């Protein structure tokens, strides 16, 4: 057996079979050229492919460490691209399902790994260099979107890690809110500065705002795979219709049940005394979910269970959920059009596009699809009067090239999600969180910082 394992032809055969299976999986048969390299590495040994070390003779400890480091970086990078990666929850948008400080094992195989759009990049970075804080990738080579075969498809209520759709354009000096929210905010300011007497279209103020921001700040573009990673729950899959009525979520006309960890805003009134902070701690209500309005009133983000528990406190007189009124237009809510009159708690119905499906478009509903047509599917889009032009041709309908998804955070009133920036294209999907391998509570002290009870818990 030892003789067989040491046989160079046997070892080459095993590696070649694995390499061929990977080529079939990737579907790029130009990679067959690599078989010649493998043959030379294992059999002919004409070229020293590890040029940094001697093929024969003893190498120094530094060279051996360098060799081990290079191998580790390559191995971990391939695992990161094709198998899984770590993701740390930075914000409370998924409380109480996923907590700030949870470290997730994110499977790329669940939906199929993507080939990188930017193959030339500093290893194991998303978009920023560790020390210099500069750009961590090169645009010298840009590959089109391609997803390899995976273990399944995205399903309703799956937690999903994805690239932030509105993260294609970034103001480096102000990354939150996103660039487009900053533009809309500036456009509103410019319009108000004219005293509301102007008859100029909104597009004029948007263009002026873009120029103003680009003149004052550093604005950069990021390819899909270099946009920030976010995590939300997939509420709507392609073909679904999503509606929210007074905070109640419907998909295809059916109520989506509360999963028990879902939070919303509550106004809590007391008899004039404050609530003991230890009570919040016992209910695992984080400080980021607590706002004291006055000594007798609180604004809290609570699950239904926590709301019921607090209502039983002897000094609590009232616990009431807070919802916006139907028809009360919120200008920061997608599609940013007062005709729809939507807000966070009263939204839709909105249909989630399916690859290959065709919709009628006009100037009334174009706001729903213009970012898909222009930014995600790379068509030239313009409107002249009542006529829509796509790639310089008049258009009255549009056929989608990709599937889309609707993502929302479980912390309903503390989550910037699809209600704010719209659809998530399929090429932005990174993977599915499988379990929490580490959880750190920054609000605790000492060993209490580690949430041992959450370690290796399934991500739900």
Residue, then its C-alpha position, 0 to 999 in steps of 0.5 A: x500500500x505504501x508503495x502504491x501511495x508513493x507511486x508518482x503515476x498513482x498520485x497524479x491519477x488521483x489528483x487528476x480525477x479530482x481536478x477533472x471533477x472540479x473542471x466539470x463542476x466549473x464548466x470551463x474546459x480551458x482549465x484542462x491545460x492545468x493537467x499538464x502542470x499537474x503532470x509535471x508536478x507529480x511525474x516529469x518534474x521539469x519545472x520547479x513550480x514552487x520556485x521560492x524553495x529548493x526542490x532538492x536539499x534542505x530549506x531554511x526555516x523561513x522558506x519552510x514557513x513561507x511555503x506553509x503560509x502560501x499553501x494556507x492562503x491558497x487553501x483558505x481562499x479556495x474554501x472561502x470562494x467555493x465552500x463556506x465563509x465566516x460572517x459576523x452580525x454587525x447590526x440588530x436588524x435580525x434580533x432576536x433570531x440572529x444577534x449582534x456579535x453572532x459569527x455565522x458559518x455561511x455555506x456557499x454550497x447551499x445555493x451554489x457558489x459564485x465564480x468571483x467577478x473580481x478574481x484579482x484581490x487581496x485574500x480573504x478581504x471583502x472590499x477594504x485592505x486591512x491596514x491601508x484601508x484602500x481598495x482590496x481588489x483590481x478591476x483588471x479582470x472582471x468576470x461575468x456572473x456565473x453560479x455553480x451547481x449547489x444543494x438547492x434553491x432559496x426558499x421562503x423564510x431562509x436567512x440569507x447572506x447577500x451583497x448589498x444591492x445599493x452598495x454598488x456606488x459608495x460615498x467613502x466619507x459616509x457609508x451609512x446611509x447608502x449613496x442613493x439615500x444620500x442623493x435623495x436626501x440632498x435632492x429634497x434639500x435642494x428642492x426645499x431651498x427653492x421654497x417649493x415654488x419651482x416647477x422643475x421635475x424631481x429628476x432635475x434635483x436628483x441630477x443636481x444632488x449627484x453632481x453636488x455629492x461627487x464634487x464634495x466627496x469621494x464616490x467609488x463603484x464596487x462590483x457585485x462580489x465586492x459590495x458589503x455582505x448583509x444578512x436578512x430573511x428571504x420573505x419573497x421568492x421569484x413570483x411571490x406577491x408581498x403585502x404588509x398591512x398594519x405591520x402584518x406580513x402577507x405572501x401571496x395573500x396568506x399571513x406569514x406567521x410570527x416566528x417568535x423571535x420577530x420584533x417590532x416597536x412598542x411604546x411602554x408607559x409606567x406609573x412614573x417609575x423607571x423599569x429596572x435595567x436588570x429586567x431588560x437584561x433578564x428578557x435579553x432586550x439589548x441596549x440598542x433596542x431600548x430608548x427612554x422617552x421620559x422617566x415614565x415612557x419607553x420606546x422598545x423593540x420587542x418580541x410579542x413574548x417580551x411585550x406580554x412579559x413587560x405588560x405584567x410588570x407592576x409599574x407598567x400601565x400600558x404596552x402598545x405596538x406602534x404602526x404607521x397609518x395606511x396611506x401615510x407616504x414615507x419618502x425613504x421607502x422604495x420605490x420613493x414615489x408618493x403615488x404608491x403611498x407606502x410606508x414600513x407598516x403598510x406596503x404593497x402589494x409588490x410582485x417579485x420578478x421571475x427570470x424570463x417573465x415579461x411585464x408591461x412598463x409605463x411611466x407610472x410603474x417604471x419606478x419599480x423596475x428602473x433599477x433592475x433594467x438599468x443597474x442590475x441587468x445593464x441596459x441603457x434606460x431613458x425616458x422622453x416625455x411618456x416614452x420609455x427607451x431601453x437601449x435606444x428603442x421604445x419599450x412598452x414591456x420588459x423581460x427579466x434576465x434574472x430572478x429576484x428576492x425580497x429580504x426583510x429583517x426580523x427586527x421590523x422597525x430597526x432593519x434597513x431592508x427591501x422596503x428601503x432599497x427594493x429587490x435583491x438580484x440572484x447574482x447578489x446571493x452569497x450563501x445560507x447561514x448554517x450555524x452560529x460557531x461563536x457569539x460575543x456580547x459586547x454589552x457583557x463583561x468577562x466570560x459573560x461576553x461569550x454566549x456559550x448557549x448560542x455556540x453551534x446553534x442552528x441559524x434560523 
